[in-house]
Amino acid sequence: MRRRLAPALVVPGIGLHTLRHTFASLLISHGESIKYVSRQLGHASIQITADTYGHLFRETSIAAMVG
């Protein structure tokens, strides 16, 4: 299904991985749990999400504590 959708989602200068990363970053910045983000991205495990986006969760947590 992804292959059929990809041509319809083409945005000049913005790749699909960039859009995917932006989606994940926005979820995290809005306080979604790592488990929820992992499910939305279709990762096989939460560890993949943590390895890729863990630094964003830490920034969000620190901002929440300071804010």
PyMOL commands that set and color helices and strands:
alter all, ss='L'
color gray80, all
select helices_A, chain A and resi 2-9+16-29+34-41+46-66
alter helices_A, ss='H'
color red, helices_A
deselect
rebuild
show_as cartoon
